[in-house]
Amino acid sequence: MTAADRDALKRELVTLAMDMIARRCAVVGKNDLAAETRMARSRIDEVFPEEDDLFDAIVEHWYADDIATMEEVVASSLPIRRKFYEFFARRFVRERERYRKDPALFALYVQMGSEKFERVRGYIDLADHYLSELIAQAQDEGFFPDLTIDRALTLINQMVVCYVSPQLMLILEERLAEDKLAAIVDTMFAGLTGGDRGAAGVKGLRAISVQ
């Protein structure tokens, strides 16, 4: 089998596997593919030597549009505030559409990712990489002063986690909206900065005395 033939068969099998997952609402493995296609198991093994290779290919397909979106936004000439909004909003809208189309199937994919989180982590790290590039662009324009990129990354991720976490999509979808996300982005640009501005200006939490 040539490399081109292998790549074509890989795409075909990934599409079929995801179709089977949707129809069965259950995890699909190489044995299931062999039974469905009546293809020799050795031929499937040639494309996916290990069981996790099939999982990895499915995850790659799942995140392909997100990666393309992030690359497009980072490279765009949009104003930086709008870049931040587009960076999160486009992915949020796509995930919400997936959830609303089939909540049970979406939950299954979330479960699959949670059970093999270490194999998904690279895509989360890649999103952090692109967000770090946006943070650097924003700091070049004077935003997020007195913060390292890593510190700003941590704070911003915590501010928008509901819009990028599939797990939280399952719980909070009805409460999430583009205008709320826009307000969060506007808020971070209005005042996200380093240093002590008063909230942490005590040595510890203390009860408020009432007169």
Backbone bond lengths (Angstrom), bond angles and torsions (degrees), N, CA, C in turn:
res aa  C-N    CA-C-N  psi(-1)  N-CA   C-N-CA  omega(-1)  CA-C   N-CA-C  phi
1 M - - - 1.461 - - 1.526 109.58 -
2 T 1.302 117.00 126.76 1.457 120.00 178.95 1.523 110.22 -73.88
3 A 1.339 116.23 165.75 1.457 120.43 178.65 1.524 110.84 -61.29
4 A 1.335 116.50 -39.97 1.465 120.07 179.14 1.525 111.03 -64.87
5 D 1.342 116.22 -41.20 1.468 120.07 178.03 1.526 110.46 -64.07
6 R 1.328 116.07 -40.76 1.466 120.23 180.00 1.526 110.97 -64.02
7 D 1.332 116.87 -42.50 1.470 120.42 179.46 1.523 110.85 -64.40
8 A 1.334 116.17 -41.07 1.468 119.67 179.60 1.527 110.62 -64.86
9 L 1.328 116.69 -43.02 1.460 120.44 179.53 1.527 110.32 -66.94
10 K 1.329 116.30 -37.02 1.465 120.11 177.75 1.518 110.74 -59.85
11 R 1.331 117.45 -47.06 1.465 120.63 178.96 1.524 110.91 -61.35
12 E 1.333 115.88 -41.17 1.458 120.19 -179.90 1.522 111.16 -63.81
13 L 1.324 116.47 -43.81 1.466 120.05 -177.91 1.520 111.87 -70.66
14 V 1.325 117.59 -36.08 1.474 120.10 177.59 1.523 109.82 -64.79
15 T 1.331 116.84 -44.18 1.464 120.38 177.87 1.519 110.64 -60.34
16 L 1.321 116.16 -43.43 1.464 120.52 179.33 1.520 110.69 -65.01
17 A 1.338 117.21 -43.48 1.465 120.63 -179.93 1.520 111.13 -60.38
18 M 1.324 117.18 -42.70 1.461 120.07 -179.13 1.527 110.80 -69.71
19 D 1.320 117.25 -33.30 1.464 120.61 174.61 1.524 110.24 -65.44
20 M 1.331 116.80 -40.31 1.459 120.59 178.55 1.526 111.05 -66.66
21 I 1.315 116.83 -40.06 1.469 120.69 177.15 1.522 109.81 -59.86
22 A 1.335 116.52 -42.24 1.462 120.90 179.95 1.529 111.13 -66.01
23 R 1.327 117.03 -41.69 1.470 119.96 -178.29 1.513 112.39 -70.91
24 R 1.341 115.91 -38.64 1.457 120.09 -175.30 1.520 113.01 -93.22
25 C 1.329 115.30 -18.66 1.475 121.61 -171.73 1.527 108.78 50.28
26 A 1.323 114.82 48.91 1.462 122.34 -179.40 1.523 108.64 -152.02
27 V 1.317 115.22 156.09 1.456 121.16 178.76 1.524 109.23 -65.04
28 V 1.324 116.02 142.76 1.468 122.31 -178.75 1.521 108.80 -119.12
29 G 1.336 116.16 134.71 1.454 121.54 178.31 1.514 112.21 -117.08
30 K 1.325 115.19 -174.47 1.468 118.97 -176.87 1.528 112.31 -65.78
31 N 1.311 117.62 -34.95 1.463 119.38 177.45 1.525 111.20 -63.34
32 D 1.324 116.16 -38.35 1.464 120.08 178.37 1.527 110.62 -64.30
33 L 1.332 115.83 -41.20 1.461 119.52 177.91 1.521 111.20 -62.18
34 A 1.324 115.76 -43.31 1.464 119.54 -179.46 1.524 110.82 -61.68
35 A 1.334 116.28 -42.08 1.467 120.12 -179.83 1.522 111.28 -67.32
36 E 1.318 116.39 -40.20 1.464 120.97 -177.48 1.528 111.35 -68.20
37 T 1.319 116.17 -40.52 1.466 120.52 -174.94 1.524 113.05 -93.16
38 R 1.345 115.46 -12.11 1.464 121.18 -172.97 1.527 110.45 55.90
39 M 1.311 113.78 31.67 1.460 121.05 178.96 1.523 108.66 -93.73
40 A 1.306 117.10 147.61 1.459 120.49 177.83 1.523 109.94 -59.99
41 R 1.334 116.03 136.04 1.466 119.56 -179.84 1.523 111.09 -58.93
42 S 1.325 116.91 -33.08 1.470 120.33 -179.76 1.525 111.41 -63.19
43 R 1.329 116.21 -32.37 1.469 119.65 179.23 1.529 110.32 -70.80
44 I 1.321 116.75 -40.00 1.464 120.58 176.76 1.527 110.30 -67.11
45 D 1.340 116.13 -38.50 1.471 120.13 177.69 1.531 111.53 -62.89
46 E 1.315 116.17 -28.92 1.461 119.53 178.93 1.523 111.13 -66.60
47 V 1.321 116.14 -31.46 1.469 121.32 179.26 1.524 110.51 -87.63
48 F 1.319 116.58 -41.57 1.460 122.60 -179.57 1.525 108.96 -124.72
49 P 1.338 118.32 85.21 1.467 120.76 -176.65 1.526 113.45 -56.72
50 E 1.335 117.09 -37.88 1.461 121.74 179.58 1.523 109.67 -115.68
51 E 1.331 116.01 156.04 1.465 120.27 179.32 1.527 110.83 -58.66
52 D 1.334 116.53 -38.05 1.463 119.96 -179.11 1.525 112.54 -68.30
53 D 1.329 117.27 -20.24 1.465 119.55 178.35 1.532 110.88 -65.30
54 L 1.332 116.51 -35.05 1.463 120.27 175.68 1.522 109.79 -66.95
55 F 1.324 116.66 -45.08 1.466 120.44 177.21 1.525 111.00 -58.10
56 D 1.339 116.02 -45.49 1.472 120.18 -179.49 1.520 111.51 -59.92
57 A 1.321 116.50 -39.17 1.466 120.42 -179.09 1.524 110.76 -68.17
58 I 1.316 116.82 -36.92 1.470 120.76 177.38 1.528 109.97 -65.94
59 V 1.334 116.78 -43.76 1.465 121.09 179.13 1.529 110.16 -63.31
60 E 1.327 116.60 -41.59 1.466 120.63 178.17 1.530 110.67 -58.23
61 H 1.318 115.82 -43.11 1.465 120.57 178.69 1.530 110.48 -65.48
62 W 1.323 117.41 -41.02 1.466 122.63 -178.44 1.531 110.93 -60.62
63 Y 1.324 116.46 -40.73 1.462 120.88 -174.16 1.528 113.70 -93.70
64 A 1.312 117.97 -3.25 1.470 119.92 -173.73 1.527 112.34 -57.38
65 D 1.328 117.34 -45.40 1.466 120.17 -178.95 1.521 111.20 -66.99
66 D 1.344 117.03 -37.04 1.466 120.17 178.55 1.527 110.87 -62.59
67 I 1.321 116.49 -42.84 1.462 119.99 179.89 1.519 110.63 -63.68
68 A 1.321 116.09 -43.97 1.465 119.64 178.78 1.529 110.81 -61.67
69 T 1.329 116.67 -40.02 1.464 121.14 178.76 1.523 111.13 -62.93
70 M 1.325 117.12 -47.48 1.461 120.62 -178.09 1.518 111.09 -62.95
71 E 1.326 116.59 -42.69 1.466 119.85 179.07 1.530 110.63 -63.29
72 E 1.318 116.51 -40.81 1.460 120.70 -179.70 1.525 111.16 -64.08
73 V 1.327 116.74 -44.55 1.465 120.62 -178.23 1.521 110.97 -66.32
74 V 1.321 117.41 -46.26 1.466 120.93 -178.41 1.525 110.54 -59.48
75 A 1.333 117.26 -39.16 1.464 121.69 -176.74 1.524 113.13 -83.92
76 S 1.324 118.27 -6.42 1.462 121.27 -174.30 1.527 111.65 -75.15
77 S 1.321 115.22 168.98 1.461 121.57 178.05 1.523 111.95 -101.40
78 L 1.325 117.38 17.56 1.461 121.31 178.04 1.529 110.38 -62.56
79 P 1.341 117.76 152.89 1.471 119.54 170.60 1.527 109.73 -57.19
80 I 1.321 116.40 147.67 1.461 120.11 -170.03 1.527 112.35 -60.20
81 R 1.325 117.92 -39.09 1.464 119.63 179.35 1.528 110.30 -62.32
82 R 1.328 116.03 -41.24 1.461 120.28 179.01 1.527 110.56 -68.63
83 K 1.325 117.25 -34.63 1.466 119.94 176.17 1.520 110.87 -57.98
84 F 1.326 116.12 -46.33 1.462 119.74 -179.93 1.529 110.45 -59.68
85 Y 1.313 116.32 -45.34 1.460 119.07 -179.49 1.528 110.86 -62.10
86 E 1.320 117.10 -48.77 1.469 120.72 -179.65 1.526 111.43 -61.60
87 F 1.322 117.00 -37.32 1.462 122.57 -178.63 1.524 110.56 -57.54
88 F 1.317 116.39 -41.66 1.464 120.26 -179.79 1.522 112.32 -90.56
89 A 1.331 117.52 -40.64 1.463 120.49 -171.66 1.523 112.50 -66.89
90 R 1.323 117.47 -41.62 1.469 119.27 -178.13 1.527 110.89 -61.84
91 R 1.320 116.56 -41.71 1.465 119.56 179.26 1.525 110.89 -70.34
92 F 1.332 116.79 -38.55 1.463 120.40 178.25 1.524 110.86 -60.72
93 V 1.318 117.27 -46.96 1.464 121.08 -178.51 1.529 110.36 -61.54
94 R 1.328 116.93 -40.76 1.461 119.88 179.75 1.531 110.80 -64.43
95 E 1.328 116.75 -44.22 1.457 119.39 -179.35 1.528 110.94 -67.17
96 R 1.317 116.63 -37.24 1.469 119.34 178.98 1.519 110.71 -64.73
97 E 1.328 116.95 -39.74 1.461 119.77 176.85 1.518 111.21 -62.38
98 R 1.322 116.20 -41.50 1.466 119.21 177.37 1.524 110.66 -62.03
99 Y 1.312 116.15 -43.33 1.466 120.34 -178.82 1.524 110.81 -64.03
100 R 1.326 116.18 -48.43 1.465 119.60 -176.45 1.525 112.23 -67.11
101 K 1.312 117.37 -30.87 1.463 120.76 179.48 1.522 111.06 -64.12
102 D 1.333 116.96 -40.28 1.466 120.82 -178.82 1.521 108.89 -158.84
103 P 1.336 118.42 87.98 1.467 120.79 -177.99 1.528 113.99 -56.79
104 A 1.331 116.90 -38.38 1.466 119.56 -178.49 1.528 111.18 -67.21
105 L 1.332 116.48 -41.21 1.464 120.19 178.48 1.523 110.32 -66.82
106 F 1.321 116.68 -41.81 1.459 120.64 177.65 1.527 110.03 -59.26
107 A 1.327 116.54 -43.59 1.467 120.46 179.40 1.524 111.42 -62.77
108 L 1.331 116.36 -36.27 1.464 120.22 177.97 1.526 110.72 -63.86
109 Y 1.323 117.33 -44.15 1.465 119.93 178.30 1.522 111.03 -64.14
110 V 1.321 117.67 -37.29 1.460 121.07 176.48 1.525 109.82 -62.33
111 Q 1.320 116.19 -43.13 1.462 120.47 178.40 1.525 110.89 -63.24
112 M 1.323 117.00 -43.63 1.463 120.56 178.91 1.523 110.51 -59.88
113 G 1.323 116.96 -43.66 1.451 120.31 179.44 1.507 112.94 -66.89
114 S 1.335 116.76 -36.85 1.463 120.54 179.92 1.524 111.21 -67.47
115 E 1.324 115.85 -38.39 1.464 119.64 -178.34 1.515 112.41 -70.99
116 K 1.328 117.17 -24.42 1.471 121.27 178.40 1.517 109.70 -125.18
117 F 1.331 115.18 48.40 1.457 120.45 -172.30 1.522 112.75 -58.07
118 E 1.336 117.43 -37.08 1.461 119.42 -177.77 1.526 112.07 -62.32
119 R 1.317 117.31 -24.39 1.461 120.99 179.27 1.531 111.18 -85.65
120 V 1.332 116.39 -12.65 1.463 121.50 178.52 1.527 110.95 -100.52
121 R 1.321 116.47 -20.68 1.458 121.80 -172.50 1.528 112.80 -53.51
122 G 1.321 117.24 -35.20 1.459 120.13 -177.76 1.519 112.79 -58.48
123 Y 1.343 117.13 -33.54 1.460 119.97 179.41 1.527 111.13 -73.03
124 I 1.329 116.71 -33.01 1.465 120.94 174.95 1.524 109.54 -67.22
125 D 1.330 115.93 -43.39 1.463 119.93 177.73 1.535 111.00 -62.48
126 L 1.330 116.52 -36.37 1.461 119.57 179.26 1.532 110.51 -66.14
127 A 1.329 116.96 -40.89 1.466 120.11 176.34 1.525 110.54 -61.42
128 D 1.327 117.07 -39.64 1.469 120.52 176.65 1.522 111.10 -63.51
129 H 1.319 116.24 -36.87 1.467 120.05 177.98 1.526 110.98 -61.56
130 Y 1.334 116.42 -47.62 1.463 119.58 -179.99 1.530 111.25 -66.41
131 L 1.340 116.78 -38.82 1.462 119.27 177.87 1.519 110.70 -64.67
132 S 1.325 117.44 -36.93 1.464 120.55 176.92 1.527 111.08 -61.51
133 E 1.333 116.30 -36.82 1.466 119.31 176.31 1.527 110.72 -63.43
134 L 1.335 116.93 -40.94 1.460 119.95 178.13 1.530 111.22 -66.21
135 I 1.320 116.58 -38.74 1.463 119.85 178.46 1.521 110.04 -62.08
136 A 1.323 116.35 -42.88 1.466 119.81 178.72 1.532 110.48 -61.90
137 Q 1.330 117.44 -40.45 1.463 120.65 177.02 1.524 110.56 -62.58
138 A 1.337 116.73 -42.26 1.465 120.54 -179.99 1.526 111.08 -65.39
139 Q 1.318 116.92 -39.81 1.473 119.61 179.76 1.521 111.33 -67.76
140 D 1.317 116.98 -30.49 1.465 119.54 175.18 1.525 111.19 -63.32
141 E 1.345 115.96 -23.52 1.459 120.45 178.91 1.526 112.10 -97.82
142 G 1.349 116.33 6.54 1.458 120.04 175.09 1.510 116.15 97.38
143 F 1.321 118.03 0.99 1.458 120.61 179.56 1.534 110.78 -85.47
144 F 1.316 115.55 160.52 1.469 123.99 178.03 1.528 111.64 55.27
145 P 1.337 118.53 50.45 1.469 120.45 -177.88 1.531 111.39 -67.53
146 D 1.322 114.75 154.12 1.466 122.79 175.45 1.516 113.34 62.05
147 L 1.325 116.82 23.67 1.461 121.56 175.77 1.516 109.03 -123.31
148 T 1.329 116.69 136.57 1.451 118.98 168.93 1.527 108.14 -71.73
149 I 1.311 116.38 162.10 1.464 119.26 178.40 1.525 110.38 -61.40
150 D 1.336 117.63 -41.82 1.465 120.05 -179.50 1.523 111.69 -63.34
151 R 1.333 116.62 -39.79 1.468 120.11 179.65 1.527 110.27 -67.74
152 A 1.317 117.33 -43.91 1.459 120.43 177.82 1.523 110.42 -62.94
153 L 1.326 116.82 -39.82 1.461 121.45 178.50 1.520 110.84 -58.39
154 T 1.327 116.75 -46.97 1.460 121.27 -179.59 1.520 111.42 -62.04
155 L 1.325 116.71 -46.02 1.467 120.21 -178.33 1.525 111.68 -65.65
156 I 1.325 117.14 -43.86 1.464 120.23 -178.74 1.530 110.80 -66.58
157 N 1.318 117.24 -41.34 1.464 119.52 177.90 1.518 111.22 -59.67
158 Q 1.342 117.13 -39.02 1.456 119.81 178.72 1.525 111.61 -68.53
159 M 1.329 117.16 -30.45 1.464 120.65 179.87 1.529 112.15 -72.65
160 V 1.324 117.28 -31.62 1.477 119.97 -173.53 1.524 112.72 -112.65
161 V 1.331 117.59 10.77 1.465 120.22 -172.03 1.525 112.17 -55.90
162 C 1.331 118.21 -34.83 1.466 119.95 -179.12 1.525 112.09 -63.08
163 Y 1.327 116.84 -23.25 1.458 121.15 -175.94 1.524 113.52 -94.69
164 V 1.326 117.36 -7.62 1.464 119.94 -178.44 1.526 112.67 -123.97
165 S 1.323 117.62 -5.42 1.464 121.37 -178.09 1.522 110.74 -97.55
166 P 1.326 118.84 116.50 1.471 119.97 176.39 1.520 112.22 -60.73
167 Q 1.342 117.12 -34.80 1.463 120.37 178.81 1.526 111.19 -60.32
168 L 1.337 116.50 -42.94 1.463 119.74 179.95 1.522 111.87 -75.27
169 M 1.319 117.71 -26.11 1.460 120.93 174.08 1.531 110.05 -57.83
170 L 1.321 116.90 -38.80 1.455 121.21 179.93 1.524 111.87 -62.65
171 I 1.326 116.65 -31.47 1.461 121.54 -173.93 1.525 112.17 -94.34
172 L 1.335 116.21 -38.89 1.470 120.61 -166.47 1.524 114.68 -115.69
173 E 1.309 118.91 8.59 1.466 120.75 -171.39 1.517 112.90 -49.86
174 E 1.322 118.50 -42.16 1.459 120.92 -175.97 1.528 112.38 -67.23
175 R 1.332 116.92 -19.89 1.465 120.51 -177.57 1.529 112.76 -97.06
176 L 1.303 117.24 -3.01 1.460 120.90 -176.52 1.525 110.23 -99.46
177 A 1.333 116.52 140.50 1.467 120.79 -178.20 1.517 109.84 -156.05
178 E 1.325 115.15 154.96 1.454 120.42 -177.57 1.525 112.84 -61.22
179 D 1.342 117.51 -37.43 1.463 118.61 -178.87 1.527 111.79 -68.13
180 K 1.315 116.83 -32.18 1.464 120.20 176.13 1.528 110.22 -68.47
181 L 1.320 116.24 -41.35 1.459 119.90 177.20 1.517 110.34 -62.52
182 A 1.331 117.28 -41.52 1.460 120.63 178.46 1.528 110.72 -61.07
183 A 1.330 117.17 -39.33 1.467 120.82 178.43 1.527 110.87 -64.44
184 I 1.335 116.77 -37.81 1.463 120.56 177.67 1.524 110.59 -63.92
185 V 1.338 116.31 -44.70 1.466 120.19 179.43 1.527 110.53 -63.86
186 D 1.321 117.19 -44.14 1.468 120.02 178.10 1.520 110.85 -60.29
187 T 1.325 116.51 -39.23 1.471 120.82 -179.55 1.515 111.25 -65.19
188 M 1.330 117.05 -42.73 1.470 118.52 -179.56 1.532 110.86 -64.98
189 F 1.325 116.78 -36.03 1.463 118.87 179.02 1.529 112.16 -75.49
190 A 1.329 115.76 -22.22 1.461 119.48 179.64 1.525 112.49 -78.20
191 G 1.345 117.77 -23.30 1.454 115.14 -174.20 1.513 118.50 -161.50
192 L 1.332 119.56 8.23 1.459 118.76 -179.82 1.519 109.65 -71.66
193 T 1.300 116.08 116.02 1.460 120.51 -175.41 1.523 109.19 -152.13
194 G 1.315 116.18 165.09 1.444 120.23 177.19 1.519 111.10 -88.03
195 G 1.314 115.22 179.40 1.457 119.52 177.64 1.513 112.66 86.22
196 D 1.317 114.74 170.74 1.459 122.50 -179.00 1.519 109.07 -93.27
197 R 1.327 116.38 118.45 1.468 120.59 -179.89 1.527 111.69 -112.16
198 G 1.347 116.42 14.84 1.455 119.99 173.65 1.513 116.12 120.20
199 A 1.343 118.05 -31.69 1.463 119.78 -176.56 1.523 111.86 -64.69
200 A 1.335 116.49 -35.52 1.462 120.38 -178.06 1.522 111.09 -103.61
201 G 1.305 116.87 25.13 1.457 120.52 -173.26 1.503 115.70 -84.62
202 V 1.314 118.22 24.10 1.460 122.15 174.63 1.508 108.33 -127.16
203 K 1.317 116.51 164.98 1.464 120.50 -176.89 1.517 112.21 -80.36
204 G 1.295 116.90 -14.99 1.457 119.90 179.09 1.511 109.61 -175.88
205 L 1.322 116.60 171.61 1.457 119.93 177.46 1.515 109.19 -70.91
206 R 1.310 116.53 144.99 1.455 119.67 179.86 1.513 109.19 -146.55
207 A 1.304 114.70 152.13 1.456 120.80 179.82 1.525 110.32 -69.83
208 I 1.325 115.98 147.83 1.447 121.17 178.68 1.521 107.86 -91.41
209 S 1.307 116.21 125.29 1.457 119.59 179.34 1.526 109.23 -79.98
210 V 1.306 115.96 138.26 1.457 122.30 179.98 1.519 108.60 -110.82
211 Q 1.316 116.34 125.11 1.464 121.03 179.80 1.527 110.58 -75.37
